[in-house]
Amino acid sequence: MAEAEDRYTKDGTTDLKGNPSVKKDTGTWKACPYILANECCERLAYYGMSTNLVNFMKDRLNEGSAAAANNVTNWSGSCYITPLIGAFLADAYLGRFWTISSFMMVYIAGLTLLTLSASVNGLKPKCVDGKCHPTGSQTGTVFVALYLIALGTGGIKPCVSSFGADQFDENDSVEKKSKTSFFNWFYFSINIGALIASSVLVYIQTNVGWSWGFGIPAVCMAIAVVSFFSGTRLYRNQKPGGSPLTRIAQVLVASVRKWQVQVPEDKSFLYELTDKESAIEGSRKLKHSNQFKFLDKACVETQVDKDVGPANPWRLCTVTQVEELKSIVRLLPIWASGIVFSTVYSQMSTMFVLQGNTLNPHIGPHFKIPAASLSIFDTLSVIMWVPIYDRILVPVVRSITGRERGFTQLTRMGIGLVISIFAMLAAGFLEIVRLHIIHRDNLYDSTDYIPISIFWQIPQYFLIGAAEVFTFIGQLEFFYDQAPDAMRSMCSALSLTTNALGNYLSTLLVTIVTHITTKNGKLGWIPDNLNRGHLDYFYWLLAILSVINFLVYLLISNWYTYKKTEDDFEDDMGNGAGKD
C-alpha cells in the first residue's frame, strides 16, 4: 500500500491526460531542462528586441530622448501588466501548460510583425542622410507589434516559473529542497539569454541592421516553442482551481453580510470541510491565522446556514477560502516595496543607455561597443552571483541560522534593496565626473564622445545585477511560496506588476522632472543634449526614494506572517515569522 502511495505525487499534479503524475516518470530536474531552455530562448528574444529599443525609437521613429525613454518604459510596463491576464486564465480555466502554449503563438506573431516593420519597404521608414521620417501608419505598425509582444509575454511570464516549480512535489521533503535551487537556475537561464541578447544582438542591430536584429529574436522564440513542447510527456500539471477573483468576491460579500455576527473564540468552530482535500481544486487546506479577523465572519456557520442545506458560497466560505484572501492582503505591502526597486532597474534600458551614448565606446582603434551592450555586465553579474549564492552563501548562512534556505526570503529581498541604492550612487558619481569634464573642456555642444571610457559604467550595471539576484529571485520564490496553491500564477503575475509600476513610475518621474525643471525656458535635467543637463540629479532622486523605500520595507517585513498549510508543522520559515 505504501509503495502505491509513493508511486504518485502527493500535491495533486497530473499528466497532460489528467492522470495522477507518476513520480519516477515525471517532473523534477528531468523535466526542467525543457522549461529552462524555453525560458532562455524566450528571454533572448525579449531582450534581443528590447535592450536597444530606446535607440530604435530615436533613430527609426525620430523621437527625442525623453519621448523615447517614456515609450520604452510604458511598453515595458505593459509587458508586466499583461501577466495578470495570462495568470487569471491559467489559475481559473486553462492551467499553466495550455496558457503558455497559447500565448507563445501571439508572441511569435508580434515578433514577426516587428521584423517586417524593420525590413519591408513600405513598412519601414525612409531615411535620408541618417534622418528617418516615419509615417503615422509605420509608427503604428511598430507599436501594434510591440503590444502583441507585450500580450504574448504576459501569458508566459507568470506561468513559466510557477510551472517549473510545479515539477517538484511540496509534500516530498527531497523534492521540496530542490525548489529553491530551481528559482536560482531559472533566473540564471534568463540571464544566459540576456547575455547573448545584450552582446551579439545589440551589435547586429547597431552594425548590421534592425531587420536582422529583430529577425533573430523571432527565430529564437520559435526555438523556445519547440523546446517547451519537447518536454510535454514529462510535465506535471496543477489543475486550474476556478476563478480566484470569484472566491475573493465571495469572502468579501459573505463577510459584509455577516458583519454583525460574532466570531467564536474557539476557531475550530469555523467552517471547513472535513475531507483531507480542500474544496478548491488543486489547493491544500490552509491553517487559520489571527490577522484580519473581520474576514473570519465569512466562515462563521450560523443557524440560517445550517437550515438552508448545502452551503451557499456567497454566505458561507471555508477557512481555506478566507485564508486565501488573507494571504493576498498580507502580500500587498511586500509587493508595493518592489515598485521603487523596479524603477531603479528600468534605468538600465533608458538613462544608462542615454548616458552611455555620450561616453567613449572604443576598444582599440576599430571596434566600438554599443551603449546598450553594457547591460552585458548586469547579466554577467547575475551569472556570477547565482552560483555564489546557491553554492556558497546559502550553505554558510544555513550553518549560522539553521534555516534550510539560509536567508529568509524577506531578508534576501531586503539585501537587494540596499544594493540598488549603491547602484544609483555609482551612476550619479559617474555623471558628476562626466559633467565636470564637459565643463572643464567646454564640450557642451560637442558631437564627439566625452573622453571617458564607457566601461566606467560597469559598476552601476554590476550592482544592479547583484541586486537582482537577491531581490528579483527572492520575489519569484516568495510570491510562489506564499501564494495560495490555486492562485500561484496570479501571485507570480502580481510580483511582475511591480516591474510594470516601476516602469510607469519612471515615466511619471521623468515627466514631472521635465515639467518642473524646464520652466522659464530652462533646458531641465534631461534635455536631448545631456551635456547641458543634470542627469546626476535624477540619479540622486532615485537613490533618496530607494532609501525611503528600504526603511518602509523594514517595517512591513517585520509585520509579515508567513502562510501555513495543514501539512506544515515545523517549517524553517515559520520560526520567528516575519522577523527579518
C-alpha positions as CSV (number, residue, x, y, z in Angstrom):
1,M,0.0,0.0,0.0
2,A,2.8,2.4,0.9
3,E,4.5,1.6,-2.4
4,A,1.4,2.5,-4.3
5,E,1.2,5.8,-2.4
6,D,4.8,6.6,-3.2
7,R,4.3,5.9,-6.9
8,Y,2.3,9.1,-7.4
9,T,2.9,12.7,-6.4
10,K,1.0,13.9,-3.3
11,D,0.4,17.5,-4.4
12,G,-2.5,16.8,-6.8
13,T,-0.5,17.2,-10.0
14,T,-1.5,15.2,-13.1
15,D,0.0,14.4,-16.5
16,L,-1.5,16.1,-19.6
17,K,-4.2,13.5,-19.9
18,G,-5.4,14.2,-16.3
19,N,-4.0,11.1,-14.7
20,P,-2.1,11.3,-11.4
21,S,1.6,12.1,-12.0
22,V,3.9,9.1,-11.6
23,K,6.9,10.3,-9.6
24,K,9.7,8.4,-11.3
25,D,8.5,9.3,-14.8
26,T,7.6,12.9,-14.5
27,G,8.7,16.2,-13.1
28,T,11.9,17.1,-11.0
29,W,15.1,18.0,-12.8
30,K,14.4,15.7,-15.8
31,A,11.5,18.0,-16.9
32,C,13.2,21.2,-16.1
33,P,15.8,21.4,-18.9
34,Y,12.9,21.9,-21.4
35,I,11.4,24.6,-19.3
36,L,14.8,26.3,-18.7
37,A,15.7,26.2,-22.4
38,N,12.3,27.6,-23.3
39,E,12.9,30.5,-20.8
40,C,16.4,31.1,-22.0
41,C,15.3,31.4,-25.7
42,E,12.2,33.4,-24.8
43,R,14.3,35.9,-22.8
44,L,16.9,36.0,-25.5
45,A,14.1,37.0,-27.9
46,Y,12.6,39.6,-25.5
47,Y,15.9,41.2,-24.5
48,G,17.2,40.9,-28.1
49,M,14.5,43.4,-29.2
50,S,14.1,45.4,-26.1
51,T,17.6,46.2,-24.8
52,N,18.3,48.6,-27.7
53,L,14.7,49.6,-28.2
54,V,15.3,53.2,-27.0
55,N,17.8,53.7,-29.7
56,F,15.4,52.2,-32.3
57,M,12.8,54.8,-31.2
58,K,15.3,57.6,-31.6
59,D,16.9,56.5,-34.9
60,R,14.0,55.0,-36.8
61,L,10.9,56.7,-35.3
62,N,12.7,60.0,-34.9
63,E,11.8,60.5,-31.2
64,G,13.6,62.7,-28.6
65,S,15.4,61.3,-25.6
66,A,12.6,61.8,-23.1
67,A,9.9,60.6,-25.5
68,A,11.8,57.5,-26.5
69,A,12.6,56.7,-22.8
70,N,8.9,57.1,-21.9
71,N,7.7,55.0,-24.8
72,V,10.1,52.2,-23.8
73,T,9.2,52.3,-20.1
74,N,5.4,52.4,-21.0
75,W,5.8,49.4,-23.3
76,S,8.0,47.6,-20.8
77,G,5.4,48.4,-18.1
78,S,2.7,46.8,-20.2
79,C,4.8,43.7,-20.6
80,Y,4.5,43.3,-16.8
81,I,0.8,44.2,-16.5
82,T,-0.4,41.8,-19.1
83,P,0.7,38.8,-17.0
84,L,-2.4,39.4,-14.9
85,I,-4.4,38.2,-18.0
86,G,-2.3,35.1,-18.5
87,A,-2.3,34.3,-14.8
88,F,-6.1,34.6,-14.4
89,L,-6.6,32.2,-17.4
90,A,-4.0,29.7,-16.1
91,D,-5.3,29.6,-12.5
92,A,-9.0,29.7,-13.4
93,Y,-9.5,27.8,-16.6
94,L,-6.7,26.7,-18.9
95,G,-3.9,25.6,-16.5
96,R,-0.3,26.7,-16.9
97,F,0.7,24.4,-19.8
98,W,-2.1,25.5,-22.1
99,T,-1.8,29.1,-21.2
100,I,1.9,29.1,-22.1
101,S,1.3,27.2,-25.3
102,S,-1.4,29.7,-26.5
103,F,0.3,32.9,-25.7
104,M,3.6,31.8,-27.3
105,M,1.8,32.0,-30.7
106,V,0.7,35.6,-30.0
107,Y,4.3,36.3,-29.1
108,I,5.7,35.0,-32.4
109,A,3.1,37.0,-34.3
110,G,4.3,40.2,-32.7
111,L,8.0,39.5,-33.3
112,T,7.3,38.6,-36.9
113,L,5.4,41.9,-37.4
114,L,8.2,43.9,-35.8
115,T,10.7,42.2,-38.1
116,L,8.6,43.1,-41.1
117,S,8.4,46.7,-39.9
118,A,12.1,47.0,-39.9
119,S,12.8,45.2,-43.2
120,V,9.9,45.5,-45.7
121,N,9.7,48.6,-47.9
122,G,6.5,50.5,-47.1
123,L,6.6,49.3,-43.5
124,K,10.0,50.7,-42.6
125,P,10.6,54.5,-42.5
126,K,12.5,56.2,-45.3
127,C,15.8,57.6,-44.1
128,V,17.8,60.4,-45.8
129,D,21.3,61.4,-44.6
130,G,20.8,59.5,-41.4
131,K,17.5,61.1,-40.6
132,C,14.4,58.9,-40.7
133,H,10.8,60.2,-41.4
134,P,8.3,57.6,-40.3
135,T,4.6,57.9,-41.4
136,G,1.8,57.5,-38.9
137,S,1.0,54.0,-40.2
138,Q,4.6,52.9,-40.0
139,T,4.9,54.1,-36.4
140,G,1.5,52.5,-35.7
141,T,2.7,49.1,-37.1
142,V,5.7,49.2,-34.8
143,F,3.5,49.8,-31.7
144,V,1.0,47.1,-32.7
145,A,3.9,44.7,-33.0
146,L,5.3,45.8,-29.6
147,Y,2.0,45.4,-27.8
148,L,1.3,42.0,-29.4
149,I,4.7,41.0,-27.9
150,A,3.6,42.5,-24.6
151,L,0.4,40.4,-24.7
152,G,2.3,37.3,-25.6
153,T,4.9,37.6,-23.0
154,G,2.2,38.4,-20.5
155,G,0.7,35.0,-20.9
156,I,4.1,33.3,-20.5
157,K,5.8,35.3,-17.7
158,P,3.6,34.4,-14.7
159,C,3.2,30.8,-15.7
160,V,6.7,29.5,-16.6
161,S,8.4,30.0,-13.2
162,S,5.3,28.5,-11.4
163,F,5.1,25.7,-14.0
164,G,8.7,24.9,-13.3
165,A,8.2,24.9,-9.6
166,D,5.2,22.6,-10.0
167,Q,7.6,19.9,-11.2
168,F,8.7,19.5,-7.5
169,D,6.3,17.9,-5.1
170,E,6.0,20.1,-2.0
171,N,4.9,17.1,0.1
172,D,8.1,15.3,-0.7
173,S,10.9,16.5,1.5
174,V,13.7,15.7,-1.0
175,E,11.9,17.4,-4.0
176,K,10.9,20.4,-1.9
177,K,14.5,21.3,-1.2
178,S,15.2,21.4,-4.9
179,K,12.6,24.1,-5.4
180,T,14.7,27.0,-4.1
181,S,17.6,25.9,-6.4
182,F,15.2,25.8,-9.3
183,F,14.3,29.5,-8.9
184,N,18.0,30.4,-8.8
185,W,18.8,28.4,-12.0
186,F,15.6,29.7,-13.6
187,Y,16.9,33.2,-13.2
188,F,20.3,32.0,-14.4
189,S,18.7,30.8,-17.6
190,I,17.0,34.1,-18.1
191,N,20.4,35.9,-17.9
192,I,22.1,33.5,-20.3
193,G,19.5,34.6,-22.9
194,A,20.0,38.2,-21.8
195,L,23.8,37.9,-22.1
196,I,23.6,36.8,-25.8
197,A,20.9,39.5,-26.5
198,S,22.9,42.4,-25.0
199,S,26.1,41.4,-26.7
200,V,25.6,39.7,-30.1
201,L,22.1,41.0,-30.9
202,V,22.8,44.6,-29.9
203,Y,26.0,44.5,-32.0
204,I,24.0,43.2,-35.0
205,Q,21.3,45.9,-34.6
206,T,23.9,48.6,-34.4
207,N,26.3,47.4,-37.1
208,V,24.3,45.1,-39.4
209,G,20.7,46.4,-39.3
210,W,17.4,46.3,-37.5
211,S,15.9,43.7,-39.8
212,W,18.5,41.1,-38.7
213,G,18.5,42.4,-35.2
214,F,14.7,41.8,-34.9
215,G,14.6,38.7,-37.1
216,I,16.9,36.6,-35.0
217,P,14.8,37.1,-31.8
218,A,11.8,35.8,-33.8
219,V,13.7,32.7,-34.7
220,C,14.8,32.3,-31.1
221,M,11.2,32.4,-30.0
222,A,10.4,29.6,-32.4
223,I,13.1,27.5,-30.9
224,A,11.6,28.3,-27.4
225,V,8.3,26.8,-28.6
226,V,10.0,23.6,-29.9
227,S,11.9,23.2,-26.6
228,F,8.7,23.7,-24.5
229,F,6.6,21.1,-26.4
230,S,9.5,18.6,-26.4
231,G,9.1,18.0,-22.7
232,T,5.3,17.6,-22.7
233,R,5.2,13.9,-21.6
234,L,7.5,14.7,-18.6
235,Y,5.5,17.6,-17.2
236,R,3.4,17.7,-14.0
237,N,0.3,19.9,-14.2
238,Q,-1.7,21.6,-11.5
239,K,-5.4,21.6,-12.1
240,P,-7.0,25.0,-12.5
241,G,-9.0,25.8,-9.4
242,G,-11.7,28.1,-10.9
243,S,-11.8,31.8,-10.8
244,P,-9.8,33.2,-7.9
245,L,-11.5,36.6,-8.3
246,T,-14.9,34.9,-7.7
247,R,-13.6,33.3,-4.5
248,I,-12.2,36.6,-3.3
249,A,-15.5,38.3,-4.0
250,Q,-17.4,35.5,-2.2
251,V,-15.4,36.1,1.0
252,L,-15.9,39.8,0.9
253,V,-19.6,39.5,0.3
254,A,-20.1,36.9,3.0
255,S,-18.1,39.0,5.5
256,V,-20.2,42.0,4.8
257,R,-23.5,40.1,5.0
258,K,-22.4,38.8,8.4
259,W,-20.9,42.0,9.8
260,Q,-22.9,41.7,13.0
261,V,-22.0,38.0,13.6
262,Q,-19.6,37.3,16.4
263,V,-16.5,35.2,15.6
264,P,-16.2,32.3,18.1
265,E,-13.2,32.3,20.4
266,D,-12.6,28.7,19.6
267,K,-11.5,28.8,15.9
268,S,-12.2,25.1,15.4
269,F,-15.9,26.1,15.1
270,L,-15.2,28.0,11.9
271,Y,-16.5,26.3,8.8
272,E,-14.1,23.9,7.0
273,L,-14.6,20.7,5.0
274,T,-13.8,17.6,7.0
275,D,-12.2,15.9,3.9
276,K,-8.4,15.9,3.7
277,E,-8.6,17.8,0.5
278,S,-9.7,21.5,0.2
279,A,-12.9,22.4,-1.6
280,I,-10.7,24.3,-4.1
281,E,-9.4,22.2,-6.9
282,G,-5.6,21.8,-6.7
283,S,-5.3,23.5,-3.3
284,R,-4.2,22.3,0.1
285,K,-6.1,23.4,3.2
286,L,-4.7,26.5,4.9
287,K,-4.5,26.9,8.7
288,H,-6.4,29.8,10.3
289,S,-4.5,32.9,11.1
290,N,-5.4,35.7,13.6
291,Q,-4.9,38.7,11.3
292,F,-7.8,40.5,9.5
293,K,-10.4,39.0,11.9
294,F,-13.3,40.7,10.1
295,L,-12.9,38.3,7.2
296,D,-13.4,35.4,9.6
297,K,-17.1,36.3,9.7
298,A,-17.3,34.7,6.3
299,C,-16.6,31.2,7.7
300,V,-18.9,31.5,10.8
301,E,-21.7,29.0,10.3
302,T,-25.0,30.4,11.6
303,Q,-28.3,28.7,12.2
304,V,-29.6,30.1,8.9
305,D,-26.7,28.5,7.0
306,K,-27.5,25.1,8.6
307,D,-31.2,25.4,7.8
308,V,-30.8,26.2,4.1
309,G,-28.9,22.9,3.4
310,P,-25.9,22.9,1.1
311,A,-23.5,25.9,1.8
312,N,-24.1,29.0,-0.3
313,P,-20.6,30.2,-1.1
314,W,-21.8,33.8,-1.1
315,R,-22.9,33.4,2.5
316,L,-20.6,30.8,3.9
317,C,-16.9,30.2,3.0
318,T,-14.4,27.7,4.2
319,V,-11.4,28.7,6.4
320,T,-9.1,27.9,3.4
321,Q,-11.0,30.3,1.2
322,V,-10.8,33.1,3.7
323,E,-7.1,32.4,4.3
324,E,-6.5,32.7,0.6
325,L,-7.7,36.3,0.7
326,K,-5.7,37.0,3.9
327,S,-2.6,35.7,2.1
328,I,-3.1,38.1,-0.8
329,V,-3.7,41.0,1.6
330,R,-0.5,40.2,3.5
331,L,1.5,40.1,0.3
332,L,0.4,43.5,-0.9
333,P,2.7,45.7,1.3
334,I,5.7,43.4,0.3
335,W,4.6,43.7,-3.3
336,A,4.5,47.5,-3.1
337,S,8.0,47.7,-1.8
338,G,9.3,46.3,-5.1
339,I,8.0,49.2,-7.2
340,V,10.8,51.6,-6.4
341,F,13.3,48.8,-6.9
342,S,11.9,48.2,-10.4
343,T,12.1,51.9,-11.2
344,V,15.8,51.7,-10.5
345,Y,16.1,48.5,-12.6
346,S,14.3,50.2,-15.5
347,Q,17.1,52.8,-15.8
348,M,19.3,50.2,-17.5
349,S,17.3,50.3,-20.6
350,T,16.8,54.1,-20.6
351,M,19.0,56.5,-18.7
352,F,22.0,54.2,-18.5
353,V,21.9,53.8,-22.3
354,L,21.5,57.6,-23.0
355,Q,24.3,58.3,-20.6
356,G,26.5,55.7,-22.3
357,N,25.8,57.2,-25.7
358,T,27.9,60.2,-24.8
359,L,30.9,58.2,-23.5
360,N,33.9,56.8,-25.4
361,P,32.9,53.3,-26.7
362,H,36.1,52.4,-28.5
363,I,38.0,49.2,-27.7
364,G,41.2,49.7,-29.7
365,P,41.3,51.7,-33.0
366,H,38.5,49.9,-34.9
367,F,35.9,48.4,-32.5
368,K,33.1,50.3,-30.8
369,I,30.8,48.8,-28.2
370,P,27.2,50.0,-28.4
371,A,26.0,51.7,-25.2
372,A,23.1,49.2,-24.9
373,S,25.5,46.3,-24.8
374,L,26.8,47.5,-21.4
375,S,23.9,45.6,-19.9
376,I,26.0,42.6,-20.6
377,F,27.8,43.4,-17.3
378,D,24.4,43.3,-15.4
379,T,23.9,39.9,-16.9
380,L,27.5,38.7,-16.1
381,S,26.9,39.9,-12.6
382,V,23.8,37.8,-12.3
383,I,25.5,34.8,-13.8
384,M,28.4,35.2,-11.4
385,W,26.2,35.8,-8.3
386,V,23.6,32.9,-8.8
387,P,26.1,30.1,-8.3
388,I,27.9,32.0,-5.5
389,Y,24.5,32.5,-3.7
390,D,23.3,28.9,-4.3
391,R,26.6,27.0,-3.6
392,I,28.4,29.3,-1.2
393,L,26.3,31.9,0.6
394,V,23.3,29.6,1.3
395,P,25.4,26.8,3.0
396,V,27.4,29.3,5.0
397,V,24.3,31.2,6.2
398,R,22.4,27.9,6.8
399,S,25.2,26.8,9.2
400,I,24.7,30.0,11.1
401,T,20.9,30.4,11.1
402,G,19.8,26.8,10.9
403,R,17.3,27.6,8.1
404,E,17.2,25.3,5.1
405,R,17.2,28.3,2.7
406,G,19.9,30.2,4.6
407,F,18.4,33.7,4.4
408,T,14.7,34.1,4.9
409,Q,13.0,35.2,1.7
410,L,12.3,38.6,3.2
411,T,15.9,39.1,4.3
412,R,17.1,38.2,0.8
413,M,14.9,40.8,-0.9
414,G,16.0,43.4,1.6
415,I,19.6,42.9,0.8
416,G,18.9,43.6,-2.8
417,L,17.1,46.8,-2.0
418,V,20.2,48.1,-0.2
419,I,22.5,47.1,-3.1
420,S,20.2,49.1,-5.5
421,I,20.8,52.3,-3.6
422,F,24.5,51.9,-4.2
423,A,23.8,51.3,-8.0
424,M,22.2,54.8,-8.2
425,L,25.0,56.4,-6.2
426,A,27.6,54.8,-8.7
427,A,25.6,56.2,-11.7
428,G,25.3,59.6,-10.1
429,F,29.0,59.9,-9.3
430,L,29.9,58.9,-12.9
431,E,27.6,61.6,-14.1
432,I,29.3,64.2,-11.9
433,V,32.7,63.3,-13.4
434,R,31.2,63.4,-16.9
435,L,29.7,66.9,-16.4
436,H,33.0,68.1,-14.8
437,I,35.0,67.1,-17.8
438,I,32.4,68.7,-20.1
439,H,32.7,72.0,-18.1
440,R,36.5,71.8,-18.0
441,D,36.9,71.2,-21.7
442,N,33.9,73.2,-22.8
443,L,32.3,70.2,-24.6
444,Y,28.7,71.3,-24.0
445,D,27.8,71.2,-27.7
446,S,30.4,68.7,-28.9
447,T,29.2,65.9,-31.1
448,D,32.2,63.8,-30.2
449,Y,32.3,61.3,-27.4
450,I,33.3,62.6,-23.9
451,P,36.8,61.5,-23.1
452,I,35.7,59.0,-20.5
453,S,35.6,55.2,-21.3
454,I,32.1,53.8,-21.4
455,F,33.5,51.0,-19.2
456,W,33.2,53.3,-16.2
457,Q,29.5,52.4,-16.3
458,I,30.4,48.8,-15.4
459,P,30.0,49.3,-11.6
460,Q,26.4,50.6,-11.8
461,Y,25.4,47.7,-14.1
462,F,27.3,45.2,-11.9
463,L,25.5,46.4,-8.8
464,I,22.1,46.2,-10.5
465,G,22.9,42.6,-11.3
466,A,23.8,41.8,-7.7
467,A,20.6,43.4,-6.5
468,E,18.6,41.3,-9.0
469,V,19.9,38.0,-7.6
470,F,18.7,39.0,-4.1
471,T,15.5,40.9,-4.8
472,F,14.1,39.6,-8.1
473,I,14.8,35.9,-7.4
474,G,13.7,36.4,-3.8
475,Q,10.4,37.8,-5.2
476,L,9.9,34.8,-7.5
477,E,10.3,32.3,-4.7
478,F,8.5,34.4,-2.1
479,F,5.3,35.0,-4.2
480,Y,5.2,31.4,-5.4
481,D,5.8,30.0,-1.9
482,Q,3.4,32.4,0.0
483,A,0.6,32.3,-2.6
484,P,-2.4,30.0,-2.1
485,D,-1.9,26.9,-4.2
486,A,-4.7,27.8,-6.6
487,M,-3.5,31.4,-7.0
488,R,0.1,30.8,-7.8
489,S,0.1,32.2,-11.3
490,M,-1.9,35.2,-10.1
491,C,0.6,35.9,-7.4
492,S,3.5,35.4,-9.8
493,A,1.8,38.0,-12.0
494,L,1.3,40.2,-9.0
495,S,5.0,40.2,-8.4
496,L,5.7,41.0,-12.0
497,T,3.4,44.0,-11.9
498,T,6.0,45.7,-9.7
499,N,8.1,45.9,-12.8
500,A,5.2,47.4,-14.7
501,L,4.5,50.0,-12.0
502,G,8.3,50.6,-11.7
503,N,8.4,51.5,-15.4
504,Y,5.3,53.7,-15.1
505,L,6.8,55.4,-12.0
506,S,10.0,56.0,-14.0
507,T,7.9,57.6,-16.8
508,L,6.0,59.7,-14.2
509,L,9.2,60.8,-12.6
510,V,10.8,61.8,-15.9
511,T,7.6,63.6,-16.9
512,I,7.3,65.5,-13.6
513,V,11.1,66.3,-13.5
514,T,11.0,67.5,-17.1
515,H,7.9,69.7,-16.5
516,I,9.3,71.3,-13.3
517,T,12.9,71.8,-14.5
518,T,12.1,73.2,-17.9
519,K,10.1,76.1,-16.6
520,N,11.1,79.6,-17.7
521,G,12.9,78.3,-20.8
522,K,15.4,76.2,-18.9
523,L,16.7,73.0,-20.6
524,G,16.0,70.9,-17.5
525,W,17.7,67.8,-16.0
526,I,17.2,65.5,-19.0
527,P,17.4,67.5,-22.3
528,D,18.1,65.9,-25.7
529,N,21.7,67.2,-25.3
530,L,22.6,65.5,-22.0
531,N,25.8,67.6,-21.9
532,R,23.7,70.6,-20.9
533,G,21.5,68.6,-18.5
534,H,21.8,67.3,-14.9
535,L,21.2,63.6,-15.1
536,D,23.0,63.2,-11.8
537,Y,20.2,65.0,-10.0
538,F,17.8,62.3,-11.4
539,Y,20.0,59.6,-10.0
540,W,20.1,61.3,-6.6
541,L,16.3,61.4,-6.6
542,L,16.1,57.7,-7.3
543,A,18.7,57.0,-4.5
544,I,16.7,59.0,-2.0
545,L,13.5,57.2,-3.0
546,S,15.3,53.9,-2.6
547,V,16.4,54.7,0.9
548,I,12.9,55.7,1.9
549,N,11.5,52.5,0.3
550,F,14.0,50.4,2.2
551,L,13.1,51.9,5.6
552,V,9.4,51.3,4.9
553,Y,10.3,47.7,3.8
554,L,11.9,47.1,7.2
555,L,8.7,47.9,9.0
556,I,6.4,45.8,6.8
557,S,8.7,42.8,6.7
558,N,8.8,42.8,10.5
559,W,4.9,42.7,10.5
560,Y,4.6,39.9,7.9
561,T,3.3,36.5,9.0
562,Y,4.2,33.5,6.8
563,K,1.5,31.3,5.3
564,K,0.9,27.9,7.0
565,T,-0.8,24.9,5.4
566,E,-2.3,21.9,7.1
567,D,0.7,20.0,6.0
568,D,3.2,22.4,7.6
569,F,4.3,21.7,11.2
570,E,7.9,22.7,11.6
571,D,8.9,24.7,8.5
572,D,12.0,26.8,8.9
573,M,10.2,29.8,7.6
574,G,7.7,29.7,10.4
575,N,10.3,30.2,13.1
576,G,10.2,33.8,14.1
577,A,7.8,34.5,11.3
578,G,8.5,37.8,9.6
579,K,11.2,38.9,11.9
580,D,13.9,39.8,9.4
